[in-house]
Amino acid sequence: MHHVKDSHEWHFFNIGHTHVTLALPVITYASDRGLEFFMSSDFQNHETHLFGEENAHNGIYIDSHEHLGRVDGGAIYDFSITKNVAMMFIVIAVVLFLALSAAGHYKKNGAVAPKGAASIVEPIVLFVRDEIAEKAIGPKYKKFVPYLLTLFFFIWIGNLIGLMPGAANLTGNIAVTFTLAMLTFILVNVNGNKDYWKHVFATPGVPAPLLPIIVVVEFIGLFTKPFALMVRLFVAITAGHIVILAFIALVFIFESYAIGVVSTLMVTFINMIELLVATIQAYVFTLFTAMYIGGAVAEHAHDDHH
């Protein structure tokens, strides 16, 4: 569960009763205390990570849900670098490395066969541009290709690194998927043209008595689309980790070598599937984003019957 949940420390494994962890920065702000900075190791007591007010540091404690609180009950804002935030920085660094390495290759050598990072980046860029953006958005696709590429690489790399032992469950965190979905929601509605908004608030071809119902449905649809994006990615990634956790737990529940062998084979099989799911989910999120953008920027000729 340390892998699935977010935390103020990065837990890797246990040696006996000793938790091997990486302390992460805890950053808090309160109007009467100002900005404070310390490490999550200040909440540790030798070998165990303890929660609750009795283990408070400087009047601040971590509860069992990894939320910060004040012993005196005052308000506090948490800006800490949690495990998922640290993981996000790692994913961003990998994406930047791939993109800048590929760009450097072409800047140095011109339009030549890709090598190194460029051999990974180029096929994905062409696929997202030609098969997703252009087909789903139409003539105005070029404006949105950078955003779609950023989405795909961020989700894809986050999914793949999240499968590694000791990694963080970044794309299985609903706060992360919510943020990605909200970015899409803002981009779609900011770029929506008059035809897009006309379909929402004055849907053409709908009889007047039904128009109030259709308008409500269309308005709700503005929010259900990003909601579906958020939940789909969150559920798909988290479910895979939970299934793997369940098969591993069977070994300790039954304490059987036979179950251990079967569980190991199943975990290996599920991990292979998760590699496929990692790519599929990045593709699906990017594709649906492009489709929503395409619906918002498309020009509709209602009097054209061709």
C-alpha positions in Angstrom: 0.0 0.0 0.0 3.0 2.3 0.4 3.3 2.2 -3.4 -0.3 3.0 -4.1 -0.8 5.8 -1.5 0.8 9.3 -1.4 3.1 10.0 1.5 5.3 12.7 3.1 8.2 10.2 2.8 9.4 7.8 0.1 9.2 4.2 1.4 11.3 1.7 -0.5 11.4 -1.5 1.5 11.7 -3.0 5.0 14.7 -4.8 6.6 13.1 -6.5 9.5 11.3 -3.9 11.4 13.3 -1.1 9.9 11.7 1.0 7.2 14.1 2.1 4.4 12.8 5.5 3.4 13.8 8.8 1.9 12.8 11.9 3.9 11.0 14.5 1.9 10.6 18.3 2.5 7.6 19.3 4.6 6.6 22.9 3.7 3.7 24.6 5.6 2.2 28.0 5.9 0.0 29.6 8.5 -1.0 33.2 8.9 0.3 33.3 12.5 3.4 31.2 11.9 4.5 32.1 8.4 6.3 29.8 6.1 8.0 26.8 7.7 10.4 24.2 6.3 11.5 20.9 7.8 12.0 17.2 6.8 9.6 14.3 7.2 12.3 12.5 9.2 11.5 14.9 12.1 8.3 12.9 12.6 10.2 9.6 12.7 11.1 7.8 15.9 14.2 5.7 15.2 12.8 2.7 13.2 9.1 3.6 12.7 7.1 6.4 11.2 4.6 7.5 13.8 1.4 9.5 13.3 -0.7 11.5 15.6 -0.4 14.6 17.9 1.9 12.7 20.3 4.6 12.7 17.6 4.2 16.3 16.6 7.2 18.3 15.5 7.1 22.0 16.3 3.4 21.8 17.0 2.6 20.2 13.6 1.7 16.5 13.2 0.8 14.0 10.4 -2.4 12.1 10.8 -3.0 8.5 9.6 -4.3 9.8 6.3 -1.0 11.7 5.7 -2.7 15.1 6.3 -0.9 17.8 8.2 -2.5 19.4 11.3 -1.7 21.7 14.2 -1.8 20.6 17.8 -3.5 23.8 18.7 -6.2 23.3 16.0 -5.2 26.3 13.9 -5.4 26.5 10.1 -2.4 25.3 8.1 -1.6 25.1 4.4 0.4 22.2 3.1 2.9 22.8 0.3 5.0 19.8 1.0 7.0 17.8 -1.6 5.2 14.5 -1.1 6.2 11.3 -2.8 3.8 11.9 -5.8 5.1 15.5 -6.2 8.7 14.2 -6.2 7.7 11.5 -8.7 6.1 14.2 -10.9 9.4 16.1 -10.9 11.2 12.9 -12.0 8.7 12.3 -14.8 9.0 15.9 -16.0 12.8 15.6 -16.0 12.6 12.4 -18.1 10.2 14.0 -20.6 12.4 17.1 -20.9 15.5 14.9 -21.4 13.8 12.9 -24.2 12.4 16.0 -25.9 15.6 18.1 -25.6 17.8 15.2 -26.7 15.7 14.6 -29.8 15.6 18.3 -30.6 19.4 18.5 -30.1 19.9 15.6 -32.5 18.0 17.3 -35.3 19.5 20.7 -34.7 22.9 19.2 -35.0 22.4 16.8 -37.8 19.4 18.1 -39.7 16.7 15.9 -41.3 18.5 12.6 -40.8 17.5 9.1 -39.5 16.8 9.3 -35.8 19.2 8.0 -33.2 19.2 7.7 -29.5 16.3 9.5 -27.8 15.1 10.8 -31.2 14.4 7.2 -32.3 11.9 7.0 -29.4 10.4 10.5 -29.7 10.0 10.8 -33.5 7.6 7.9 -34.1 5.4 9.1 -31.2 5.4 12.7 -32.3 4.4 11.7 -35.9 1.7 9.3 -34.5 0.2 11.9 -32.2 0.3 14.6 -34.9 -0.9 12.6 -37.8 -3.2 9.9 -36.3 -4.6 11.8 -33.3 -4.4 15.5 -33.7 -5.0 16.0 -37.5 -7.8 13.3 -37.7 -9.6 14.3 -34.5 -9.3 18.1 -34.7 -9.1 18.9 -38.4 -7.5 21.8 -40.2 -6.7 23.7 -36.9 -4.8 20.8 -35.4 -1.3 22.3 -35.4 -2.1 24.8 -32.6 -2.9 22.0 -30.2 -0.2 19.4 -31.1 2.3 20.7 -28.4 -0.4 20.2 -25.7 -1.3 16.8 -26.9 2.3 15.7 -27.1 2.9 17.0 -23.5 -0.1 15.0 -22.3 0.9 11.8 -24.0 4.5 11.8 -22.9 3.7 12.9 -19.3 1.1 10.2 -18.8 3.0 7.5 -20.7 6.3 8.1 -18.8 4.4 8.4 -15.5 2.6 5.1 -16.1 5.8 3.3 -17.0 8.0 4.5 -14.2 5.1 3.9 -11.8 5.4 0.1 -12.6 8.9 0.0 -11.2 9.5 -1.4 -7.7 9.7 1.4 -5.2 8.2 4.0 -7.5 5.2 6.2 -6.8 1.7 5.8 -8.1 1.6 9.2 -9.8 -1.0 8.7 -12.6 -3.1 6.6 -10.1 -3.5 9.7 -7.9 -6.9 11.3 -8.6 -5.5 14.8 -7.8 -3.1 14.4 -10.7 -5.7 13.0 -13.1 -8.1 15.8 -12.0 -5.5 18.4 -12.8 -4.9 17.0 -16.3 -8.6 16.8 -16.9 -9.1 20.4 -15.8 -6.4 21.6 -18.1 -8.2 19.9 -21.0 -11.5 21.4 -19.8 -10.1 24.9 -19.8 -8.4 24.5 -23.2 -11.5 23.1 -24.8 -13.9 25.8 -23.5 -11.5 28.7 -24.0 -11.0 27.7 -27.7 -14.7 26.9 -28.3 -16.1 28.8 -31.2 -19.6 30.3 -31.6 -20.9 27.0 -33.2 -19.7 25.1 -30.2 -21.5 27.3 -27.7 -24.6 27.5 -29.9 -24.8 23.7 -29.7 -24.6 23.9 -25.9 -27.1 26.7 -25.2 -29.3 26.7 -28.4 -28.9 23.3 -30.0 -30.0 23.5 -33.7 -32.8 21.4 -34.9 -34.3 20.7 -31.5 -38.0 21.4 -31.0 -38.7 24.3 -28.7 -40.4 22.3 -26.0 -37.4 20.0 -25.7 -34.8 22.7 -25.8 -34.7 23.4 -22.0 -34.0 19.7 -21.4 -31.4 19.4 -24.1 -29.6 22.6 -22.9 -29.4 21.1 -19.4 -28.0 17.9 -20.8 -25.5 19.7 -23.0 -24.4 21.9 -20.1 -23.8 18.9 -17.9 -21.9 17.3 -20.7 -19.3 20.1 -20.4 -18.3 18.6 -17.1 -18.9 14.9 -17.6 -16.3 14.8 -20.4 -13.4 15.9 -18.2 -14.8 13.8 -15.3 -14.6 10.7 -17.5 -11.0 11.6 -18.4 -10.1 11.9 -14.7 -11.8 8.7 -13.5 -10.7 6.5 -16.5 -7.0 7.1 -16.0 -7.2 7.0 -12.2 -9.2 3.7 -12.1 -7.2 2.0 -14.8 -3.8 2.6 -13.2 -4.8 2.1 -9.6 -6.7 -1.1 -10.3 -3.6 -2.7 -11.9 -1.6 -1.9 -8.8 -4.3 -3.3 -6.5 -4.6 -6.5 -8.5 -0.8 -7.0 -8.2 -0.9 -6.3 -4.5 -3.7 -8.8 -4.1 -1.8 -11.6 -5.8 1.3 -10.8 -3.7 -0.8 -10.8 -0.5 -2.0 -14.4 -1.3 1.5 -15.7 -0.6 1.4 -14.4 3.0 -2.2 -15.3 3.5 -1.9 -19.0 2.6 1.8 -19.4 3.4 2.2 -21.9 0.6 5.0 -22.5 -1.8 2.5 -23.6 -4.5 0.5 -20.4 -4.0 3.7 -18.5 -4.1 4.6 -19.9 -7.5 1.1 -19.3 -8.9 1.1 -15.8 -7.5 4.5 -15.0 -9.0 3.4 -16.1 -12.4 0.2 -14.1 -12.2 2.0 -11.0 -11.0 4.4 -11.3 -13.9 1.5 -11.7 -16.3 -0.4 -8.7 -14.9 2.8 -6.6 -15.0 3.1 -7.4 -18.8 -0.5 -6.3 -19.2 0.2 -3.2 -17.2 2.9 -2.3 -19.7 0.3 -2.4 -22.4 -2.2 -0.5 -20.3 0.3 2.2 -19.6 0.6 3.0 -23.3 -3.2 2.5 -24.0 -4.2 4.9 -21.2 -1.8 7.6 -22.5 -3.2 7.1 -26.0 -6.9 7.2 -24.8 -6.5 10.3 -22.7 -4.8 12.1 -25.6 -7.3 10.9 -28.2 -10.4 11.9 -26.2 -8.8 15.3 -25.5 -8.2 15.8 -29.2 -11.8 14.8 -29.9 -13.1 17.3 -27.4 -10.9 20.0 -28.9 -12.1 19.0 -32.4 -15.7 19.4 -31.4 -15.0 22.8 -29.9 -13.2 24.3 -32.9 -15.0 22.7 -35.8 -16.9 25.0 -38.1 -20.5 23.7 -38.6 -22.4 24.6 -41.8 -26.0 23.7 -40.8 -27.4 24.7 -44.2 -24.9 22.4 -46.1 -26.6 19.1 -46.8 -23.6 17.4 -48.5 
